[in-house]
Amino acid sequence: MNIGANGALPVEADDGDPADEIARIESRLDELADAMARCRKIRLISHVAIAAGGIWLLAAAIGIIGFDPIGLIAAIAGVIGGTVMYGSNTTTSLQVDAAIEKAEAMRAALIEARDS
């Protein structure tokens, strides 16, 4: 999905019917809502990876489970990878949220202009 620079919506210079513009913006809002849903799923996956890796590391440090080098590497990778995924996803989520707000404002302005 292409959000554009600074979360801006890609806008074509179209002097067409306001109803068509509103429909186009609503279609864009549906795409952005899907993107936000993906961001929520990725956020959940990153939390699970961080928690699972952290729990495994804690359990290995306390001695609840035996030492396993491959498990240790996987737990460290889970914590680091989950943290990186969470940070990247947070940035994307903020951009999508800004694009949604801008699209909703454009839609409201078009509806207001049409009703006037």
N, CA, C and O atoms as a GROMACS GRO file, in nm:
protein
  464
    1MET      N    1   0.085  -0.117   0.000
    1MET     CA    2   0.000   0.000   0.000
    1MET      C    3   0.089   0.123   0.000
    1MET      O    4   0.190   0.128   0.070
    2ASN      N    5   0.051   0.220  -0.078
    2ASN     CA    6   0.129   0.342  -0.090
    2ASN      C    7   0.056   0.454  -0.017
    2ASN      O    8  -0.044   0.506  -0.066
    3ILE      N    9   0.108   0.490   0.099
    3ILE     CA   10   0.048   0.597   0.177
    3ILE      C   11   0.093   0.732   0.122
    3ILE      O   12   0.014   0.827   0.120
    4GLY      N   13   0.215   0.741   0.078
    4GLY     CA   14   0.265   0.865   0.024
    4GLY      C   15   0.353   0.937   0.125
    4GLY      O   16   0.366   0.894   0.240
    5ALA      N   17   0.412   1.045   0.082
    5ALA     CA   18   0.501   1.122   0.167
    5ALA      C   19   0.423   1.185   0.281
    5ALA      O   20   0.318   1.245   0.260
    6ASN      N   21   0.475   1.172   0.400
    6ASN     CA   22   0.416   1.230   0.520
    6ASN      C   23   0.271   1.187   0.541
    6ASN      O   24   0.189   1.264   0.592
    7GLY      N   25   0.240   1.064   0.501
    7GLY     CA   26   0.105   1.012   0.523
    7GLY      C   27   0.002   1.070   0.430
    7GLY      O   28  -0.118   1.053   0.452
    8ALA      N   29   0.046   1.139   0.325
    8ALA     CA   30  -0.048   1.202   0.234
    8ALA      C   31  -0.111   1.099   0.142
    8ALA      O   32  -0.048   1.000   0.104
    9LEU      N   33  -0.234   1.123   0.107
    9LEU     CA   34  -0.303   1.036   0.013
    9LEU      C   35  -0.261   1.071  -0.128
    9LEU      O   36  -0.244   1.188  -0.160
   10PRO      N   37  -0.243   0.969  -0.213
   10PRO     CA   38  -0.218   1.002  -0.352
   10PRO      C   39  -0.345   1.061  -0.413
   10PRO      O   40  -0.449   0.995  -0.415
   11VAL      N   41  -0.338   1.183  -0.461
   11VAL     CA   42  -0.456   1.252  -0.510
   11VAL      C   43  -0.436   1.283  -0.658
   11VAL      O   44  -0.336   1.343  -0.698
   12GLU      N   45  -0.532   1.242  -0.736
   12GLU     CA   46  -0.529   1.278  -0.877
   12GLU      C   47  -0.606   1.408  -0.893
   12GLU      O   48  -0.707   1.430  -0.825
   13ALA      N   49  -0.560   1.494  -0.982
   13ALA     CA   50  -0.632   1.618  -1.009
   13ALA      C   51  -0.753   1.582  -1.093
   13ALA      O   52  -0.744   1.564  -1.214
   14ASP      N   53  -0.867   1.571  -1.027
   14ASP     CA   54  -0.988   1.528  -1.094
   14ASP      C   55  -1.100   1.625  -1.059
   14ASP      O   56  -1.139   1.637  -0.943
   15ASP      N   57  -1.150   1.693  -1.160
   15ASP     CA   58  -1.259   1.788  -1.137
   15ASP      C   59  -1.393   1.722  -1.165
   15ASP      O   60  -1.486   1.786  -1.214
   16GLY      N   61  -1.403   1.592  -1.135
   16GLY     CA   62  -1.523   1.518  -1.164
   16GLY      C   63  -1.632   1.540  -1.060
   16GLY      O   64  -1.629   1.634  -0.981
   17ASP      N   65  -1.726   1.451  -1.064
   17ASP     CA   66  -1.842   1.455  -0.977
   17ASP      C   67  -1.799   1.435  -0.832
   17ASP      O   68  -1.721   1.344  -0.803
   18PRO      N   69  -1.849   1.519  -0.740
   18PRO     CA   70  -1.813   1.501  -0.599
   18PRO      C   71  -1.853   1.363  -0.545
   18PRO      O   72  -1.787   1.310  -0.456
   19ALA      N   73  -1.960   1.305  -0.597
   19ALA     CA   74  -2.001   1.172  -0.552
   19ALA      C   75  -1.896   1.068  -0.589
   19ALA      O   76  -1.870   0.975  -0.512
   20ASP      N   77  -1.835   1.084  -0.708
   20ASP     CA   78  -1.727   0.993  -0.748
   20ASP      C   79  -1.605   1.010  -0.658
   20ASP      O   80  -1.541   0.912  -0.620
   21GLU      N   81  -1.575   1.135  -0.624
   21GLU     CA   82  -1.461   1.162  -0.535
   21GLU      C   83  -1.487   1.102  -0.396
   21GLU      O   84  -1.396   1.045  -0.335
   22ILE      N   85  -1.608   1.116  -0.348
   22ILE     CA   86  -1.642   1.061  -0.216
   22ILE      C   87  -1.631   0.909  -0.220
   22ILE      O   88  -1.580   0.849  -0.125
   23ALA      N   89  -1.678   0.848  -0.328
   23ALA     CA   90  -1.668   0.702  -0.341
   23ALA      C   91  -1.522   0.658  -0.346
   23ALA      O   92  -1.485   0.556  -0.288
   24ARG      N   93  -1.439   0.735  -0.417
   24ARG     CA   94  -1.296   0.702  -0.425
   24ARG      C   95  -1.231   0.712  -0.288
   24ARG      O   96  -1.150   0.627  -0.250
   25ILE      N   97  -1.266   0.817  -0.214
   25ILE     CA   98  -1.209   0.835  -0.080
   25ILE      C   99  -1.257   0.724   0.014
   25ILE      O  100  -1.179   0.673   0.095
   26GLU      N  101  -1.384   0.686   0.003
   26GLU     CA  102  -1.434   0.578   0.088
   26GLU      C  103  -1.366   0.445   0.055
   26GLU      O  104  -1.342   0.364   0.144
   27SER      N  105  -1.336   0.423  -0.073
   27SER     CA  106  -1.261   0.304  -0.112
   27SER      C  107  -1.121   0.307  -0.050
   27SER      O  108  -1.071   0.206  -0.002
   28ARG      N  109  -1.061   0.423  -0.052
   28ARG     CA  110  -0.928   0.441   0.009
   28ARG      C  111  -0.935   0.419   0.160
   28ARG      O  112  -0.843   0.360   0.218
   29LEU      N  113  -1.043   0.465   0.223
   29LEU     CA  114  -1.060   0.443   0.367
   29LEU      C  115  -1.072   0.295   0.398
   29LEU      O  116  -1.022   0.249   0.501
   30ASP      N  117  -1.139   0.219   0.311
   30ASP     CA  118  -1.148   0.074   0.331
   30ASP      C  119  -1.010   0.010   0.324
   30ASP      O  120  -0.977  -0.078   0.404
   31GLU      N  121  -0.928   0.053   0.227
   31GLU     CA  122  -0.791   0.002   0.215
   31GLU      C  123  -0.710   0.035   0.341
   31GLU      O  124  -0.637  -0.049   0.392
   32LEU      N  125  -0.725   0.157   0.388
   32LEU     CA  126  -0.650   0.199   0.508
   32LEU      C  127  -0.698   0.124   0.632
   32LEU      O  128  -0.618   0.093   0.720
   33ALA      N  129  -0.828   0.095   0.640
   33ALA     CA  130  -0.879   0.017   0.753
   33ALA      C  131  -0.821  -0.125   0.750
   33ALA      O  132  -0.789  -0.181   0.855
   34ASP      N  133  -0.807  -0.183   0.631
   34ASP     CA  134  -0.745  -0.314   0.620
   34ASP      C  135  -0.598  -0.309   0.663
   34ASP      O  136  -0.549  -0.399   0.731
   35ALA      N  137  -0.529  -0.202   0.624
   35ALA     CA  138  -0.390  -0.186   0.664
   35ALA      C  139  -0.378  -0.173   0.816
   35ALA      O  140  -0.285  -0.226   0.876
   36MET      N  141  -0.472  -0.100   0.877
   36MET     CA  142  -0.469  -0.084   1.023
   36MET      C  143  -0.496  -0.219   1.091
   36MET      O  144  -0.437  -0.248   1.196
   37ALA      N  145  -0.582  -0.300   1.034
   37ALA     CA  146  -0.608  -0.433   1.090
   37ALA      C  147  -0.482  -0.520   1.083
   37ALA      O  148  -0.452  -0.594   1.176
   38ARG      N  149  -0.409  -0.510   0.972
   38ARG     CA  150  -0.282  -0.584   0.961
   38ARG      C  151  -0.182  -0.535   1.065
   38ARG      O  152  -0.108  -0.615   1.122
   39CYS      N  153  -0.179  -0.404   1.089
   39CYS     CA  154  -0.088  -0.350   1.190
   39CYS      C  155  -0.122  -0.406   1.328
   39CYS      O  156  -0.032  -0.436   1.406
   40ARG      N  157  -0.251  -0.419   1.359
   40ARG     CA  158  -0.290  -0.475   1.489
   40ARG      C  159  -0.246  -0.620   1.502
   40ARG      O  160  -0.202  -0.663   1.608
   41LYS      N  161  -0.259  -0.697   1.392
   41LYS     CA  162  -0.216  -0.837   1.394
   41LYS      C  163  -0.065  -0.847   1.414
   41LYS      O  164  -0.017  -0.930   1.491
   42ILE      N  165   0.009  -0.763   1.345
   42ILE     CA  166   0.155  -0.764   1.358
   42ILE      C  167   0.195  -0.723   1.498
   42ILE      O  168   0.289  -0.779   1.555
   43ARG      N  169   0.125  -0.626   1.556
   43ARG     CA  170   0.153  -0.585   1.693
   43ARG      C  171   0.133  -0.702   1.789
   43ARG      O  172   0.215  -0.724   1.878
   44LEU      N  173   0.025  -0.778   1.771
   44LEU     CA  174  -0.001  -0.894   1.856
   44LEU      C  175   0.108  -0.999   1.839
   44LEU      O  176   0.155  -1.055   1.938
   45ILE      N  177   0.147  -1.027   1.717
   45ILE     CA  178   0.253  -1.125   1.692
   45ILE      C  179   0.384  -1.081   1.756
   45ILE      O  180   0.455  -1.163   1.813
   46SER      N  181   0.416  -0.952   1.747
   46SER     CA  182   0.541  -0.905   1.806
   46SER      C  183   0.536  -0.915   1.959
   46SER      O  184   0.637  -0.947   2.022
   47HIS      N  185   0.421  -0.889   2.018
   47HIS     CA  186   0.408  -0.903   2.164
   47HIS      C  187   0.427  -1.049   2.205
   47HIS      O  188   0.492  -1.078   2.305
   48VAL      N  189   0.369  -1.140   2.128
   48VAL     CA  190   0.382  -1.282   2.158
   48VAL      C  191   0.529  -1.326   2.146
   48VAL      O  192   0.578  -1.400   2.230
   49ALA      N  193   0.597  -1.279   2.042
   49ALA     CA  194   0.739  -1.316   2.023
   49ALA      C  195   0.824  -1.263   2.138
   49ALA      O  196   0.911  -1.334   2.188
   50ILE      N  197   0.801  -1.141   2.179
   50ILE     CA  198   0.878  -1.083   2.290
   50ILE      C  199   0.850  -1.159   2.419
   50ILE      O  200   0.943  -1.193   2.493
   51ALA      N  201   0.723  -1.185   2.446
   51ALA     CA  202   0.686  -1.254   2.570
   51ALA      C  203   0.740  -1.397   2.572
   51ALA      O  204   0.795  -1.442   2.673
   52ALA      N  205   0.725  -1.469   2.461
   52ALA     CA  206   0.772  -1.608   2.457
   52ALA      C  207   0.923  -1.614   2.474
   52ALA      O  208   0.974  -1.697   2.549
   53GLY      N  209   0.994  -1.528   2.404
   53GLY     CA  210   1.140  -1.527   2.418
   53GLY      C  211   1.183  -1.488   2.557
   53GLY      O  212   1.275  -1.548   2.613
   54GLY      N  213   1.118  -1.390   2.614
   54GLY     CA  214   1.151  -1.346   2.750
   54GLY      C  215   1.122  -1.454   2.854
   54GLY      O  216   1.202  -1.476   2.945
   55ILE      N  217   1.009  -1.520   2.840
   55ILE     CA  218   0.975  -1.628   2.934
   55ILE      C  219   1.075  -1.742   2.923
   55ILE      O  220   1.118  -1.797   3.025
   56TRP      N  221   1.114  -1.778   2.800
   56TRP     CA  222   1.210  -1.886   2.783
   56TRP      C  223   1.344  -1.848   2.845
   56TRP      O  224   1.406  -1.928   2.914
   57LEU      N  225   1.389  -1.725   2.822
   57LEU     CA  226   1.516  -1.680   2.880
   57LEU      C  227   1.510  -1.680   3.032
   57LEU      O  228   1.605  -1.722   3.098
   58LEU      N  229   1.401  -1.634   3.088
   58LEU     CA  230   1.384  -1.632   3.233
   58LEU      C  231   1.382  -1.774   3.289
   58LEU      O  232   1.446  -1.803   3.390
   59ALA      N  233   1.309  -1.862   3.223
   59ALA     CA  234   1.302  -2.001   3.270
   59ALA      C  235   1.438  -2.069   3.261
   59ALA      O  236   1.473  -2.147   3.349
   60ALA      N  237   1.515  -2.040   3.159
   60ALA     CA  238   1.650  -2.098   3.146
   60ALA      C  239   1.743  -2.040   3.251
   60ALA      O  240   1.826  -2.112   3.306
   61ALA      N  241   1.730  -1.912   3.280
   61ALA     CA  242   1.817  -1.848   3.379
   61ALA      C  243   1.788  -1.900   3.519
   61ALA      O  244   1.879  -1.919   3.599
   62ILE      N  245   1.660  -1.922   3.549
   62ILE     CA  246   1.622  -1.972   3.682
   62ILE      C  247   1.655  -2.121   3.695
   62ILE      O  248   1.679  -2.169   3.806
   63GLY      N  249   1.656  -2.191   3.586
   63GLY     CA  250   1.686  -2.333   3.590
   63GLY      C  251   1.563  -2.421   3.579
   63GLY      O  252   1.572  -2.542   3.602
   64ILE      N  253   1.451  -2.365   3.544
   64ILE     CA  254   1.329  -2.443   3.529
   64ILE      C  255   1.342  -2.537   3.410
   64ILE      O  256   1.296  -2.651   3.416
   65ILE      N  257   1.403  -2.491   3.303
   65ILE     CA  258   1.428  -2.577   3.188
   65ILE      C  259   1.578  -2.587   3.168
   65ILE      O  260   1.654  -2.500   3.210
   66GLY      N  261   1.618  -2.695   3.104
   66GLY     CA  262   1.761  -2.716   3.081
   66GLY      C  263   1.816  -2.622   2.976
   66GLY      O  264   1.742  -2.563   2.897
   67PHE      N  265   1.947  -2.609   2.977
   67PHE     CA  266   2.014  -2.521   2.882
   67PHE      C  267   2.014  -2.587   2.745
   67PHE      O  268   2.054  -2.702   2.731
   68ASP      N  269   1.970  -2.515   2.645
   68ASP     CA  270   1.969  -2.560   2.506
   68ASP      C  271   2.017  -2.444   2.421
   68ASP      O  272   1.949  -2.341   2.413
   69PRO      N  273   2.134  -2.458   2.356
   69PRO     CA  274   2.189  -2.345   2.280
   69PRO      C  275   2.095  -2.298   2.167
   69PRO      O  276   2.082  -2.178   2.143
   70ILE      N  277   2.030  -2.391   2.100
   70ILE     CA  278   1.941  -2.351   1.991
   70ILE      C  279   1.820  -2.277   2.049
   70ILE      O  280   1.777  -2.177   1.992
   71GLY      N  281   1.767  -2.324   2.160
   71GLY     CA  282   1.655  -2.256   2.224
   71GLY      C  283   1.694  -2.117   2.271
   71GLY      O  284   1.616  -2.022   2.261
   72LEU      N  285   1.818  -2.104   2.323
   72LEU     CA  286   1.868  -1.974   2.368
   72LEU      C  287   1.874  -1.876   2.251
   72LEU      O  288   1.832  -1.762   2.263
   73ILE      N  289   1.928  -1.922   2.139
   73ILE     CA  290   1.937  -1.836   2.021
   73ILE      C  291   1.797  -1.798   1.972
   73ILE      O  292   1.773  -1.684   1.935
   74ALA      N  293   1.705  -1.896   1.971
   74ALA     CA  294   1.568  -1.868   1.927
   74ALA      C  295   1.500  -1.768   2.020
   74ALA      O  296   1.428  -1.679   1.974
   75ALA      N  297   1.521  -1.781   2.150
   75ALA     CA  298   1.460  -1.688   2.246
   75ALA      C  299   1.516  -1.547   2.228
   75ALA      O  300   1.440  -1.450   2.230
   76ILE      N  301   1.645  -1.536   2.212
   76ILE     CA  302   1.706  -1.404   2.191
   76ILE      C  303   1.655  -1.344   2.060
   76ILE      O  304   1.623  -1.226   2.054
   77ALA      N  305   1.649  -1.427   1.955
   77ALA     CA  306   1.597  -1.379   1.826
   77ALA      C  307   1.452  -1.335   1.838
   77ALA      O  308   1.411  -1.236   1.777
   78GLY      N  309   1.374  -1.408   1.917
   78GLY     CA  310   1.234  -1.371   1.936
   78GLY      C  311   1.220  -1.236   2.004
   78GLY      O  312   1.138  -1.154   1.964
   79VAL      N  313   1.300  -1.214   2.107
   79VAL     CA  314   1.293  -1.086   2.179
   79VAL      C  315   1.338  -0.971   2.089
   79VAL      O  316   1.272  -0.868   2.080
   80ILE      N  317   1.452  -0.989   2.023
   80ILE     CA  318   1.504  -0.882   1.937
   80ILE      C  319   1.413  -0.861   1.815
   80ILE      O  320   1.378  -0.748   1.782
   81GLY      N  321   1.377  -0.971   1.750
   81GLY     CA  322   1.290  -0.960   1.632
   81GLY      C  323   1.154  -0.902   1.666
   81GLY      O  324   1.102  -0.820   1.591
   82GLY      N  325   1.097  -0.941   1.777
   82GLY     CA  326   0.968  -0.887   1.820
   82GLY      C  327   0.977  -0.738   1.849
   82GLY      O  328   0.886  -0.662   1.817
   83THR      N  329   1.088  -0.697   1.909
   83THR     CA  330   1.107  -0.556   1.940
   83THR      C  331   1.120  -0.473   1.813
   83THR      O  332   1.061  -0.366   1.801
   84VAL      N  333   1.198  -0.523   1.718
   84VAL     CA  334   1.215  -0.452   1.591
   84VAL      C  335   1.083  -0.447   1.514
   84VAL      O  336   1.047  -0.344   1.459
   85MET      N  337   1.012  -0.560   1.512
   85MET     CA  338   0.884  -0.564   1.442
   85MET      C  339   0.784  -0.468   1.506
   85MET      O  340   0.709  -0.400   1.436
   86TYR      N  341   0.784  -0.461   1.638
   86TYR     CA  342   0.692  -0.370   1.707
   86TYR      C  343   0.724  -0.225   1.673
   86TYR      O  344   0.634  -0.146   1.646
   87GLY      N  345   0.852  -0.189   1.674
   87GLY     CA  346   0.892  -0.051   1.644
   87GLY      C  347   0.858  -0.012   1.502
   87GLY      O  348   0.806   0.098   1.478
   88SER      N  349   0.887  -0.098   1.408
   88SER     CA  350   0.856  -0.070   1.268
   88SER      C  351   0.706  -0.061   1.247
   88SER      O  352   0.658   0.027   1.175
   89ASN      N  353   0.634  -0.150   1.309
   89ASN     CA  354   0.488  -0.151   1.295
   89ASN      C  355   0.426  -0.027   1.358
   89ASN      O  356   0.325   0.024   1.309
   90THR      N  357   0.483   0.022   1.466
   90THR     CA  358   0.430   0.142   1.530
   90THR      C  359   0.439   0.261   1.435
   90THR      O  360   0.346   0.341   1.425
   91THR      N  361   0.551   0.274   1.365
   91THR     CA  362   0.568   0.382   1.269
   91THR      C  363   0.465   0.370   1.156
   91THR      O  364   0.402   0.469   1.119
   92THR      N  365   0.449   0.249   1.103
   92THR     CA  366   0.351   0.227   0.997
   92THR      C  367   0.210   0.258   1.045
   92THR      O  368   0.131   0.319   0.973
   93SER      N  369   0.179   0.216   1.166
   93SER     CA  370   0.047   0.239   1.224
   93SER      C  371   0.019   0.389   1.237
   93SER      O  372  -0.093   0.433   1.209
   94LEU      N  373   0.117   0.465   1.279
   94LEU     CA  374   0.100   0.611   1.290
   94LEU      C  375   0.076   0.675   1.154
   94LEU      O  376  -0.005   0.766   1.141
   95GLN      N  377   0.148   0.627   1.051
   95GLN     CA  378   0.130   0.680   0.916
   95GLN      C  379  -0.009   0.648   0.862
   95GLN      O  380  -0.074   0.732   0.801
   96VAL      N  381  -0.053   0.524   0.884
   96VAL     CA  382  -0.186   0.484   0.837
   96VAL      C  383  -0.293   0.564   0.910
   96VAL      O  384  -0.390   0.608   0.849
   97ASP      N  385  -0.276   0.583   1.040
   97ASP     CA  386  -0.373   0.660   1.118
   97ASP      C  387  -0.382   0.804   1.068
   97ASP      O  388  -0.491   0.860   1.057
   98ALA      N  389  -0.268   0.864   1.036
   98ALA     CA  390  -0.268   1.001   0.983
   98ALA      C  391  -0.336   1.005   0.846
   98ALA      O  392  -0.409   1.099   0.817
   99ALA      N  393  -0.313   0.904   0.764
   99ALA     CA  394  -0.377   0.899   0.633
   99ALA      C  395  -0.528   0.882   0.646
   99ALA      O  396  -0.604   0.941   0.568
  100ILE      N  397  -0.572   0.803   0.743
  100ILE     CA  398  -0.716   0.786   0.768
  100ILE      C  399  -0.778   0.919   0.809
  100ILE      O  400  -0.883   0.956   0.758
  101GLU      N  401  -0.714   0.990   0.900
  101GLU     CA  402  -0.767   1.118   0.945
  101GLU      C  403  -0.777   1.218   0.830
  101GLU      O  404  -0.875   1.291   0.818
  102LYS      N  405  -0.674   1.220   0.744
  102LYS     CA  406  -0.675   1.311   0.631
  102LYS      C  407  -0.785   1.275   0.533
  102LYS      O  408  -0.855   1.363   0.482
  103ALA      N  409  -0.802   1.145   0.505
  103ALA     CA  410  -0.906   1.101   0.412
  103ALA      C  411  -1.045   1.132   0.467
  103ALA      O  412  -1.134   1.173   0.393
  104GLU      N  413  -1.064   1.112   0.597
  104GLU     CA  414  -1.194   1.143   0.658
  104GLU      C  415  -1.223   1.292   0.651
  104GLU      O  416  -1.337   1.332   0.627
  105ALA      N  417  -1.121   1.375   0.670
  105ALA     CA  418  -1.140   1.520   0.661
  105ALA      C  419  -1.174   1.560   0.517
  105ALA      O  420  -1.260   1.645   0.496
  106MET      N  421  -1.108   1.498   0.420
  106MET     CA  422  -1.138   1.528   0.280
  106MET      C  423  -1.280   1.485   0.246
  106MET      O  424  -1.353   1.557   0.178
  107ARG      N  425  -1.320   1.368   0.293
  107ARG     CA  426  -1.455   1.319   0.267
  107ARG      C  427  -1.558   1.412   0.330
  107ARG      O  428  -1.658   1.446   0.267
  108ALA      N  429  -1.534   1.454   0.454
  108ALA     CA  430  -1.628   1.545   0.522
  108ALA      C  431  -1.637   1.678   0.447
  108ALA      O  432  -1.746   1.734   0.435
  109ALA      N  433  -1.524   1.729   0.397
  109ALA     CA  434  -1.525   1.855   0.324
  109ALA      C  435  -1.603   1.840   0.194
  109ALA      O  436  -1.678   1.930   0.157
  110LEU      N  437  -1.587   1.729   0.125
  110LEU     CA  438  -1.661   1.707   0.000
  110LEU      C  439  -1.810   1.694   0.026
  110LEU      O  440  -1.892   1.748  -0.048
  111ILE      N  441  -1.845   1.622   0.132
  111ILE     CA  442  -1.988   1.606   0.165
  111ILE      C  443  -2.048   1.741   0.203
  111ILE      O  444  -2.160   1.773   0.163
  112GLU      N  445  -1.974   1.819   0.280
  112GLU     CA  446  -2.023   1.952   0.320
  112GLU      C  447  -2.039   2.044   0.199
  112GLU      O  448  -2.136   2.119   0.189
  113ALA      N  449  -1.942   2.038   0.108
  113ALA     CA  450  -1.948   2.121  -0.012
  113ALA      C  451  -2.064   2.078  -0.102
  113ALA      O  452  -2.128   2.162  -0.166
  114ARG      N  453  -2.089   1.949  -0.108
  114ARG     CA  454  -2.198   1.898  -0.192
  114ARG      C  455  -2.333   1.936  -0.134
  114ARG      O  456  -2.426   1.967  -0.209
  115ASP      N  457  -2.345   1.933  -0.001
  115ASP     CA  458  -2.471   1.964   0.064
  115ASP      C  459  -2.502   2.114   0.065
  115ASP      O  460  -2.617   2.154   0.084
  116SER      N  461  -2.399   2.196   0.046
  116SER     CA  462  -2.418   2.342   0.050
  116SER      C  463  -2.480   2.396  -0.074
  116SER      O  464  -2.503   2.516  -0.084
   0.00000   0.00000   0.00000
